[in-house]
Amino acid sequence: MSAYVPTAAIFRIRPLSMVPAALAVVVIIAVAVSPDPYLHVTVARMLPLALLAVSVAVVTGHAGLPTLAHVAPYAAGAYLTARLALTGIDVTIVHLLCAAALGAVVAGLVGAVLVRYRGSVFLMLSLAAAELTAITAGQWRAVSGGTDGLAGIPAPRLLPGQAPLLGDRTVLLYASTIMVAATAVAVWLLGGQRRLLLTAARSNEHRARASGHPVHAYLWTVHTAAGGLAGIAGALLIHTHRWITPADVGFSTAALALLAVIIGGAQSLPGAAVGAVIVLTGRDIVAADFPGHAPLLLGGLFVAAVYLLPGGLTALPGRLRRPRRSRIRPASEVTEPAVGSVP
Protein backbone atom coordinates (compact mmCIF):
# COMPACT_ATOMS: atom_id res chain seq x y z
CA MET A 1 0.00 0.00 0.00
CA SER A 2 1.53 3.31 -1.06
CA ALA A 3 1.79 6.18 1.37
CA TYR A 4 -0.32 9.13 0.33
CA VAL A 5 -0.04 12.56 1.89
CA PRO A 6 -3.00 14.82 1.07
CA THR A 7 -2.16 18.22 -0.34
CA ALA A 8 -4.19 19.84 2.44
CA ALA A 9 -1.89 18.24 5.01
CA ILE A 10 1.13 19.91 3.43
CA PHE A 11 -0.40 23.37 3.78
CA ARG A 12 -2.07 22.72 7.13
CA ILE A 13 -1.65 25.62 9.54
CA ARG A 14 -1.17 24.70 13.18
CA PRO A 15 -2.90 27.12 15.57
CA LEU A 16 0.07 27.25 17.95
CA SER A 17 2.38 28.30 15.13
CA MET A 18 0.29 31.45 14.65
CA VAL A 19 0.72 32.63 18.26
CA PRO A 20 3.98 34.59 17.68
CA ALA A 21 2.57 36.26 14.55
CA ALA A 22 -0.66 37.24 16.31
CA LEU A 23 1.32 38.50 19.31
CA ALA A 24 3.58 40.62 17.09
CA VAL A 25 0.62 42.19 15.27
CA VAL A 26 -1.15 42.97 18.55
CA VAL A 27 1.98 44.60 19.98
CA ILE A 28 2.50 46.72 16.84
CA ILE A 29 -1.12 47.90 16.90
CA ALA A 30 -0.92 48.71 20.60
CA VAL A 31 2.27 50.69 20.12
CA ALA A 32 0.91 52.53 17.08
CA VAL A 33 -2.18 53.77 18.94
CA SER A 34 -0.09 54.82 21.92
CA PRO A 35 0.46 58.58 22.22
CA ASP A 36 4.07 58.10 23.40
CA PRO A 37 6.49 59.13 20.60
CA TYR A 38 9.44 57.59 22.44
CA LEU A 39 7.72 54.21 22.27
CA HIS A 40 7.13 54.67 18.55
CA VAL A 41 10.81 55.40 17.92
CA THR A 42 12.02 52.56 20.15
CA VAL A 43 9.89 49.88 18.53
CA ALA A 44 10.53 51.15 15.01
CA ARG A 45 14.29 50.87 15.60
CA MET A 46 13.87 47.27 16.79
CA LEU A 47 12.25 46.14 13.53
CA PRO A 48 15.40 46.03 11.35
CA LEU A 49 17.07 43.55 13.71
CA ALA A 50 13.80 41.63 13.93
CA LEU A 51 13.77 41.21 10.14
CA LEU A 52 17.45 40.23 10.21
CA ALA A 53 16.53 37.58 12.79
CA VAL A 54 13.83 36.31 10.40
CA SER A 55 16.43 35.91 7.65
CA VAL A 56 18.74 34.06 10.05
CA ALA A 57 15.83 31.80 11.07
CA VAL A 58 15.30 30.88 7.42
CA VAL A 59 18.86 29.53 7.21
CA THR A 60 19.16 28.22 10.77
CA GLY A 61 15.76 26.63 11.25
CA HIS A 62 14.81 25.49 7.77
CA ALA A 63 18.20 24.76 6.22
CA GLY A 64 19.79 23.57 9.47
CA LEU A 65 22.78 25.94 9.21
CA PRO A 66 23.20 28.18 12.30
CA THR A 67 24.78 31.28 10.80
CA LEU A 68 26.38 34.54 11.83
CA ALA A 69 27.19 35.53 8.24
CA HIS A 70 23.91 37.21 7.34
CA VAL A 71 25.15 40.42 8.85
CA ALA A 72 27.15 40.77 5.57
CA PRO A 73 24.09 41.19 3.27
CA TYR A 74 22.51 43.23 6.05
CA ALA A 75 25.44 45.65 5.93
CA ALA A 76 25.46 45.68 2.12
CA GLY A 77 21.79 46.63 1.99
CA ALA A 78 22.23 49.29 4.65
CA TYR A 79 25.23 51.03 3.10
CA LEU A 80 23.74 50.91 -0.40
CA THR A 81 20.53 52.49 0.89
CA ALA A 82 22.49 55.17 2.73
CA ARG A 83 24.52 56.01 -0.37
CA LEU A 84 21.44 56.15 -2.58
CA ALA A 85 19.72 58.50 -0.13
CA LEU A 86 22.78 60.75 0.10
CA THR A 87 22.88 61.07 -3.68
CA GLY A 88 19.22 62.16 -3.84
CA ILE A 89 17.51 58.83 -4.63
CA ASP A 90 15.09 58.69 -1.71
CA VAL A 91 12.15 56.52 -2.89
CA THR A 92 11.58 53.59 -0.54
CA ILE A 93 10.71 51.00 -3.18
CA VAL A 94 13.98 51.72 -5.01
CA HIS A 95 15.91 51.36 -1.76
CA LEU A 96 14.21 48.08 -0.86
CA LEU A 97 14.63 46.48 -4.29
CA CYS A 98 18.27 47.52 -4.64
CA ALA A 99 19.09 46.43 -1.08
CA ALA A 100 17.38 43.06 -1.61
CA ALA A 101 19.26 42.48 -4.87
CA LEU A 102 22.66 43.39 -3.42
CA GLY A 103 21.97 41.39 -0.26
CA ALA A 104 21.12 38.34 -2.34
CA VAL A 105 24.32 38.74 -4.39
CA VAL A 106 26.49 39.04 -1.27
CA ALA A 107 24.78 36.08 0.42
CA GLY A 108 25.13 34.04 -2.77
CA LEU A 109 28.87 34.70 -2.94
CA VAL A 110 29.38 33.90 0.74
CA GLY A 111 27.03 30.92 0.59
CA ALA A 112 28.89 29.37 -2.33
CA VAL A 113 31.65 28.62 0.17
CA LEU A 114 29.72 28.14 3.41
CA VAL A 115 27.05 25.65 2.31
CA ARG A 116 29.71 23.02 1.64
CA TYR A 117 30.42 22.74 5.36
CA ARG A 118 28.40 21.68 8.37
CA GLY A 119 28.41 21.96 12.14
CA SER A 120 31.10 23.91 13.96
CA VAL A 121 33.11 24.49 10.77
CA PHE A 122 30.15 26.27 9.16
CA LEU A 123 29.58 28.33 12.30
CA MET A 124 33.22 29.41 12.54
CA LEU A 125 33.34 30.34 8.86
CA SER A 126 30.18 32.38 9.27
CA LEU A 127 31.81 34.08 12.27
CA ALA A 128 34.77 34.95 10.06
CA ALA A 129 32.38 36.45 7.50
CA ALA A 130 30.77 38.57 10.22
CA GLU A 131 34.14 39.83 11.44
CA LEU A 132 35.29 40.62 7.90
CA THR A 133 32.09 42.61 7.39
CA ALA A 134 32.81 44.81 10.41
CA ILE A 135 36.46 45.27 9.39
CA THR A 136 35.51 46.20 5.84
CA ALA A 137 32.90 48.68 7.07
CA GLY A 138 35.46 50.29 9.34
CA GLN A 139 38.19 50.62 6.70
CA TRP A 140 36.30 51.33 3.48
CA ARG A 141 35.96 55.02 4.24
CA ALA A 142 34.88 56.01 0.72
CA VAL A 143 31.68 53.97 1.10
CA SER A 144 31.05 53.58 4.81
CA GLY A 145 32.60 56.75 6.21
CA GLY A 146 35.04 54.64 8.23
CA THR A 147 34.65 54.37 11.97
CA ASP A 148 32.80 57.69 12.02
CA GLY A 149 29.97 56.16 10.01
CA LEU A 150 27.38 57.99 7.94
CA ALA A 151 25.00 60.52 9.49
CA GLY A 152 22.52 63.08 8.26
CA ILE A 153 20.90 60.63 5.85
CA PRO A 154 17.72 62.15 4.35
CA ALA A 155 14.36 60.63 5.25
CA PRO A 156 12.87 58.42 2.51
CA ARG A 157 9.68 59.03 0.52
CA LEU A 158 7.04 56.49 -0.38
CA LEU A 159 6.64 58.00 -3.85
CA PRO A 160 8.42 60.79 -5.76
CA GLY A 161 7.02 64.17 -4.88
CA GLN A 162 5.46 63.04 -1.59
CA ALA A 163 6.47 64.31 1.81
CA PRO A 164 9.34 62.43 3.48
CA LEU A 165 8.61 59.96 6.27
CA LEU A 166 9.46 62.06 9.30
CA GLY A 167 6.72 61.44 11.90
CA ASP A 168 7.51 58.86 14.56
CA ARG A 169 4.19 57.05 14.14
CA THR A 170 4.50 57.21 10.36
CA VAL A 171 7.95 55.62 10.42
CA LEU A 172 6.68 52.93 12.78
CA LEU A 173 3.74 52.06 10.54
CA TYR A 174 5.95 52.01 7.46
CA ALA A 175 8.64 49.81 9.05
CA SER A 176 6.10 47.42 10.58
CA THR A 177 4.32 47.07 7.23
CA ILE A 178 7.55 46.15 5.46
CA MET A 179 8.47 43.82 8.30
CA VAL A 180 5.15 41.95 8.29
CA ALA A 181 4.97 41.78 4.49
CA ALA A 182 8.52 40.45 4.12
CA THR A 183 7.98 37.86 6.86
CA ALA A 184 4.68 36.74 5.31
CA VAL A 185 6.33 36.28 1.90
CA ALA A 186 9.15 34.27 3.50
CA VAL A 187 6.65 32.04 5.32
CA TRP A 188 4.75 31.45 2.09
CA LEU A 189 7.91 30.63 0.13
CA LEU A 190 8.96 28.12 2.78
CA GLY A 191 5.62 26.28 2.67
CA GLY A 192 4.42 23.27 0.77
CA GLN A 193 6.84 21.07 -1.14
CA ARG A 194 9.79 23.41 -0.57
CA ARG A 195 9.45 22.92 3.18
CA LEU A 196 9.36 19.15 2.75
CA LEU A 197 12.50 19.18 0.60
CA LEU A 198 14.38 21.30 3.13
CA THR A 199 13.21 19.07 5.97
CA ALA A 200 14.48 16.01 4.14
CA ALA A 201 17.83 17.66 3.40
CA ARG A 202 18.18 18.84 6.99
CA SER A 203 17.11 15.59 8.65
CA ASN A 204 19.09 13.11 6.54
CA GLU A 205 21.34 14.77 4.01
CA HIS A 206 22.96 11.52 2.84
CA ARG A 207 19.60 9.92 2.10
CA ALA A 208 18.45 13.05 0.27
CA ARG A 209 21.58 12.93 -1.89
CA ALA A 210 21.07 9.26 -2.57
CA SER A 211 17.54 10.06 -3.71
CA GLY A 212 18.92 12.40 -6.36
CA HIS A 213 18.24 15.76 -4.67
CA PRO A 214 20.88 18.49 -5.21
CA VAL A 215 21.23 19.38 -1.53
CA HIS A 216 23.96 21.98 -2.10
CA ALA A 217 21.77 23.77 -4.63
CA TYR A 218 18.84 23.79 -2.20
CA LEU A 219 20.93 25.19 0.64
CA TRP A 220 22.61 27.78 -1.57
CA THR A 221 19.23 28.96 -2.85
CA VAL A 222 17.87 29.33 0.68
CA HIS A 223 21.04 31.11 1.82
CA THR A 224 20.83 33.53 -1.12
CA ALA A 225 17.12 34.25 -0.71
CA ALA A 226 17.60 34.87 3.00
CA GLY A 227 20.36 37.31 2.06
CA GLY A 228 17.82 39.30 0.07
CA LEU A 229 15.66 39.43 3.19
CA ALA A 230 18.66 40.62 5.22
CA GLY A 231 19.30 43.31 2.60
CA ILE A 232 15.76 44.62 3.10
CA ALA A 233 16.43 44.65 6.84
CA GLY A 234 19.52 46.77 6.16
CA ALA A 235 17.42 49.25 4.18
CA LEU A 236 14.99 49.43 7.12
CA LEU A 237 17.94 50.17 9.40
CA ILE A 238 18.65 53.33 7.40
CA HIS A 239 14.98 54.30 7.12
CA THR A 240 14.41 54.06 10.88
CA HIS A 241 17.78 55.26 12.22
CA ARG A 242 19.07 57.53 9.41
CA TRP A 243 22.66 56.86 10.42
CA ILE A 244 24.97 53.85 10.43
CA THR A 245 28.35 52.93 11.93
CA PRO A 246 30.47 49.76 11.66
CA ALA A 247 29.25 48.82 15.15
CA ASP A 248 25.74 48.40 13.71
CA VAL A 249 26.90 45.63 11.36
CA GLY A 250 29.49 43.87 13.51
CA PHE A 251 29.66 40.61 15.41
CA SER A 252 27.40 41.83 18.20
CA THR A 253 24.56 42.39 15.73
CA ALA A 254 25.07 38.91 14.25
CA ALA A 255 25.08 37.37 17.73
CA LEU A 256 21.91 39.23 18.72
CA ALA A 257 20.12 37.95 15.63
CA LEU A 258 21.15 34.35 16.30
CA LEU A 259 20.18 34.69 19.97
CA ALA A 260 16.77 36.01 18.90
CA VAL A 261 16.29 32.93 16.72
CA ILE A 262 17.16 30.60 19.61
CA ILE A 263 14.78 32.38 21.97
CA GLY A 264 11.90 32.73 19.53
CA GLY A 265 12.26 29.36 17.84
CA ALA A 266 14.29 28.50 14.76
CA GLN A 267 11.30 26.88 13.05
CA SER A 268 9.10 29.98 13.39
CA LEU A 269 9.89 33.14 11.47
CA PRO A 270 7.45 35.32 13.49
CA GLY A 271 8.90 33.73 16.63
CA ALA A 272 12.38 34.92 15.62
CA ALA A 273 11.03 38.47 15.26
CA VAL A 274 9.46 38.29 18.72
CA GLY A 275 12.74 36.95 20.08
CA ALA A 276 14.57 39.97 18.65
CA VAL A 277 12.22 42.36 20.44
CA ILE A 278 12.76 40.46 23.70
CA VAL A 279 16.55 40.53 23.30
CA LEU A 280 16.68 44.24 22.48
CA THR A 281 14.33 45.11 25.32
CA GLY A 282 16.48 43.23 27.80
CA ARG A 283 19.66 44.77 26.44
CA ASP A 284 18.31 48.31 26.59
CA ILE A 285 16.98 47.86 30.13
CA VAL A 286 20.34 46.61 31.37
CA ALA A 287 22.20 49.31 29.45
CA ALA A 288 20.10 51.93 31.22
CA ASP A 289 20.21 50.51 34.74
CA PHE A 290 23.55 48.65 34.76
CA PRO A 291 25.95 50.31 32.31
CA GLY A 292 28.57 47.94 30.93
CA HIS A 293 26.75 44.75 31.94
CA ALA A 294 24.62 44.22 28.84
CA PRO A 295 27.03 41.64 27.29
CA LEU A 296 26.96 39.67 30.56
CA LEU A 297 23.16 39.55 30.51
CA LEU A 298 23.06 38.54 26.87
CA GLY A 299 25.55 35.75 27.51
CA GLY A 300 23.50 34.46 30.41
CA LEU A 301 20.34 34.77 28.35
CA PHE A 302 21.96 32.76 25.55
CA VAL A 303 22.91 29.90 27.89
CA ALA A 304 19.49 29.94 29.58
CA ALA A 305 17.68 29.89 26.25
CA VAL A 306 19.66 26.89 25.02
CA TYR A 307 19.03 24.81 28.14
CA LEU A 308 15.62 26.01 29.31
CA LEU A 309 13.88 26.71 25.98
CA PRO A 310 14.66 23.87 23.56
CA GLY A 311 12.75 24.78 20.44
CA GLY A 312 12.26 28.38 21.63
CA LEU A 313 9.15 30.18 22.77
CA THR A 314 7.20 28.77 19.83
CA ALA A 315 7.56 25.22 21.14
CA LEU A 316 6.74 26.18 24.74
CA PRO A 317 2.90 25.91 24.50
CA GLY A 318 3.17 22.43 23.05
CA ARG A 319 5.57 21.35 25.80
CA LEU A 320 3.27 22.70 28.49
CA ARG A 321 0.22 20.94 27.04
CA ARG A 322 2.03 17.62 26.64
CA PRO A 323 0.85 15.24 29.41
CA ARG A 324 3.45 13.69 31.62
CA ARG A 325 3.84 10.06 30.68
CA SER A 326 4.15 7.54 33.46
CA ARG A 327 6.23 4.52 32.66
CA ILE A 328 4.07 1.40 32.37
CA ARG A 329 5.98 -1.83 32.72
CA PRO A 330 5.34 -4.21 29.85
CA ALA A 331 4.00 -7.68 30.63
CA SER A 332 7.36 -9.23 29.79
CA GLU A 333 8.95 -7.37 32.73
CA VAL A 334 6.33 -8.43 35.27
CA THR A 335 7.41 -11.59 37.08
CA GLU A 336 5.56 -13.55 39.70
CA PRO A 337 7.34 -13.87 43.06
CA ALA A 338 8.85 -17.21 43.81
CA VAL A 339 7.00 -19.55 46.15
CA GLY A 340 7.97 -18.94 49.75
CA SER A 341 9.65 -15.61 49.06
CA VAL A 342 8.99 -12.59 51.22
CA PRO A 343 6.89 -9.96 49.30
C-alpha positions in Angstrom: 0.0 0.0 0.0 1.5 3.3 -1.1 1.8 6.2 1.4 -0.3 9.1 0.3 0.0 12.6 1.9 -3.0 14.8 1.1 -2.2 18.2 -0.3 -4.2 19.8 2.4 -1.9 18.2 5.0 1.1 19.9 3.4 -0.4 23.4 3.8 -2.1 22.7 7.1 -1.7 25.6 9.5 -1.2 24.7 13.2 -2.9 27.1 15.6 0.1 27.2 17.9 2.4 28.3 15.1 0.3 31.5 14.7 0.7 32.6 18.3 4.0 34.6 17.7 2.6 36.3 14.6 -0.7 37.2 16.3 1.3 38.5 19.3 3.6 40.6 17.1 0.6 42.2 15.3 -1.2 43.0 18.6 2.0 44.6 20.0 2.5 46.7 16.8 -1.1 47.9 16.9 -0.9 48.7 20.6 2.3 50.7 20.1 0.9 52.5 17.1 -2.2 53.8 18.9 -0.1 54.8 21.9 0.5 58.6 22.2 4.1 58.1 23.4 6.5 59.1 20.6 9.4 57.6 22.4 7.7 54.2 22.3 7.1 54.7 18.5 10.8 55.4 17.9 12.0 52.6 20.2 9.9 49.9 18.5 10.5 51.1 15.0 14.3 50.9 15.6 13.9 47.3 16.8 12.3 46.1 13.5 15.4 46.0 11.3 17.1 43.6 13.7 13.8 41.6 13.9 13.8 41.2 10.1 17.5 40.2 10.2 16.5 37.6 12.8 13.8 36.3 10.4 16.4 35.9 7.6 18.7 34.1 10.1 15.8 31.8 11.1 15.3 30.9 7.4 18.9 29.5 7.2 19.2 28.2 10.8 15.8 26.6 11.3 14.8 25.5 7.8 18.2 24.8 6.2 19.8 23.6 9.5 22.8 25.9 9.2 23.2 28.2 12.3 24.8 31.3 10.8 26.4 34.5 11.8 27.2 35.5 8.2 23.9 37.2 7.3 25.2 40.4 8.8 27.1 40.8 5.6 24.1 41.2 3.3 22.5 43.2 6.1 25.4 45.6 5.9 25.5 45.7 2.1 21.8 46.6 2.0 22.2 49.3 4.6 25.2 51.0 3.1 23.7 50.9 -0.4 20.5 52.5 0.9 22.5 55.2 2.7 24.5 56.0 -0.4 21.4 56.2 -2.6 19.7 58.5 -0.1 22.8 60.8 0.1 22.9 61.1 -3.7 19.2 62.2 -3.8 17.5 58.8 -4.6 15.1 58.7 -1.7 12.1 56.5 -2.9 11.6 53.6 -0.5 10.7 51.0 -3.2 14.0 51.7 -5.0 15.9 51.4 -1.8 14.2 48.1 -0.9 14.6 46.5 -4.3 18.3 47.5 -4.6 19.1 46.4 -1.1 17.4 43.1 -1.6 19.3 42.5 -4.9 22.7 43.4 -3.4 22.0 41.4 -0.3 21.1 38.3 -2.3 24.3 38.7 -4.4 26.5 39.0 -1.3 24.8 36.1 0.4 25.1 34.0 -2.8 28.9 34.7 -2.9 29.4 33.9 0.7 27.0 30.9 0.6 28.9 29.4 -2.3 31.7 28.6 0.2 29.7 28.1 3.4 27.0 25.7 2.3 29.7 23.0 1.6 30.4 22.7 5.4 28.4 21.7 8.4 28.4 22.0 12.1 31.1 23.9 14.0 33.1 24.5 10.8 30.1 26.3 9.2 29.6 28.3 12.3 33.2 29.4 12.5 33.3 30.3 8.9 30.2 32.4 9.3 31.8 34.1 12.3 34.8 35.0 10.1 32.4 36.4 7.5 30.8 38.6 10.2 34.1 39.8 11.4 35.3 40.6 7.9 32.1 42.6 7.4 32.8 44.8 10.4 36.5 45.3 9.4 35.5 46.2 5.8 32.9 48.7 7.1 35.5 50.3 9.3 38.2 50.6 6.7 36.3 51.3 3.5 36.0 55.0 4.2 34.9 56.0 0.7 31.7 54.0 1.1 31.1 53.6 4.8 32.6 56.8 6.2 35.0 54.6 8.2 34.7 54.4 12.0 32.8 57.7 12.0 30.0 56.2 10.0 27.4 58.0 7.9 25.0 60.5 9.5 22.5 63.1 8.3 20.9 60.6 5.8 17.7 62.1 4.3 14.4 60.6 5.2 12.9 58.4 2.5 9.7 59.0 0.5 7.0 56.5 -0.4 6.6 58.0 -3.8 8.4 60.8 -5.8 7.0 64.2 -4.9 5.5 63.0 -1.6 6.5 64.3 1.8 9.3 62.4 3.5 8.6 60.0 6.3 9.5 62.1 9.3 6.7 61.4 11.9 7.5 58.9 14.6 4.2 57.1 14.1 4.5 57.2 10.4 8.0 55.6 10.4 6.7 52.9 12.8 3.7 52.1 10.5 6.0 52.0 7.5 8.6 49.8 9.0 6.1 47.4 10.6 4.3 47.1 7.2 7.6 46.1 5.5 8.5 43.8 8.3 5.1 42.0 8.3 5.0 41.8 4.5 8.5 40.5 4.1 8.0 37.9 6.9 4.7 36.7 5.3 6.3 36.3 1.9 9.2 34.3 3.5 6.7 32.0 5.3 4.7 31.5 2.1 7.9 30.6 0.1 9.0 28.1 2.8 5.6 26.3 2.7 4.4 23.3 0.8 6.8 21.1 -1.1 9.8 23.4 -0.6 9.4 22.9 3.2 9.4 19.1 2.8 12.5 19.2 0.6 14.4 21.3 3.1 13.2 19.1 6.0 14.5 16.0 4.1 17.8 17.7 3.4 18.2 18.8 7.0 17.1 15.6 8.6 19.1 13.1 6.5 21.3 14.8 4.0 23.0 11.5 2.8 19.6 9.9 2.1 18.4 13.0 0.3 21.6 12.9 -1.9 21.1 9.3 -2.6 17.5 10.1 -3.7 18.9 12.4 -6.4 18.2 15.8 -4.7 20.9 18.5 -5.2 21.2 19.4 -1.5 24.0 22.0 -2.1 21.8 23.8 -4.6 18.8 23.8 -2.2 20.9 25.2 0.6 22.6 27.8 -1.6 19.2 29.0 -2.9 17.9 29.3 0.7 21.0 31.1 1.8 20.8 33.5 -1.1 17.1 34.2 -0.7 17.6 34.9 3.0 20.4 37.3 2.1 17.8 39.3 0.1 15.7 39.4 3.2 18.7 40.6 5.2 19.3 43.3 2.6 15.8 44.6 3.1 16.4 44.7 6.8 19.5 46.8 6.2 17.4 49.2 4.2 15.0 49.4 7.1 17.9 50.2 9.4 18.7 53.3 7.4 15.0 54.3 7.1 14.4 54.1 10.9 17.8 55.3 12.2 19.1 57.5 9.4 22.7 56.9 10.4 25.0 53.8 10.4 28.4 52.9 11.9 30.5 49.8 11.7 29.2 48.8 15.2 25.7 48.4 13.7 26.9 45.6 11.4 29.5 43.9 13.5 29.7 40.6 15.4 27.4 41.8 18.2 24.6 42.4 15.7 25.1 38.9 14.2 25.1 37.4 17.7 21.9 39.2 18.7 20.1 37.9 15.6 21.1 34.4 16.3 20.2 34.7 20.0 16.8 36.0 18.9 16.3 32.9 16.7 17.2 30.6 19.6 14.8 32.4 22.0 11.9 32.7 19.5 12.3 29.4 17.8 14.3 28.5 14.8 11.3 26.9 13.0 9.1 30.0 13.4 9.9 33.1 11.5 7.5 35.3 13.5 8.9 33.7 16.6 12.4 34.9 15.6 11.0 38.5 15.3 9.5 38.3 18.7 12.7 37.0 20.1 14.6 40.0 18.7 12.2 42.4 20.4 12.8 40.5 23.7 16.6 40.5 23.3 16.7 44.2 22.5 14.3 45.1 25.3 16.5 43.2 27.8 19.7 44.8 26.4 18.3 48.3 26.6 17.0 47.9 30.1 20.3 46.6 31.4 22.2 49.3 29.4 20.1 51.9 31.2 20.2 50.5 34.7 23.6 48.7 34.8 26.0 50.3 32.3 28.6 47.9 30.9 26.8 44.7 31.9 24.6 44.2 28.8 27.0 41.6 27.3 27.0 39.7 30.6 23.2 39.5 30.5 23.1 38.5 26.9 25.5 35.8 27.5 23.5 34.5 30.4 20.3 34.8 28.3 22.0 32.8 25.6 22.9 29.9 27.9 19.5 29.9 29.6 17.7 29.9 26.2 19.7 26.9 25.0 19.0 24.8 28.1 15.6 26.0 29.3 13.9 26.7 26.0 14.7 23.9 23.6 12.7 24.8 20.4 12.3 28.4 21.6 9.1 30.2 22.8 7.2 28.8 19.8 7.6 25.2 21.1 6.7 26.2 24.7 2.9 25.9 24.5 3.2 22.4 23.1 5.6 21.4 25.8 3.3 22.7 28.5 0.2 20.9 27.0 2.0 17.6 26.6 0.9 15.2 29.4 3.4 13.7 31.6 3.8 10.1 30.7 4.2 7.5 33.5 6.2 4.5 32.7 4.1 1.4 32.4 6.0 -1.8 32.7 5.3 -4.2 29.8 4.0 -7.7 30.6 7.4 -9.2 29.8 9.0 -7.4 32.7 6.3 -8.4 35.3 7.4 -11.6 37.1 5.6 -13.6 39.7 7.3 -13.9 43.1 8.9 -17.2 43.8 7.0 -19.5 46.1 8.0 -18.9 49.7 9.6 -15.6 49.1 9.0 -12.6 51.2 6.9 -10.0 49.3 
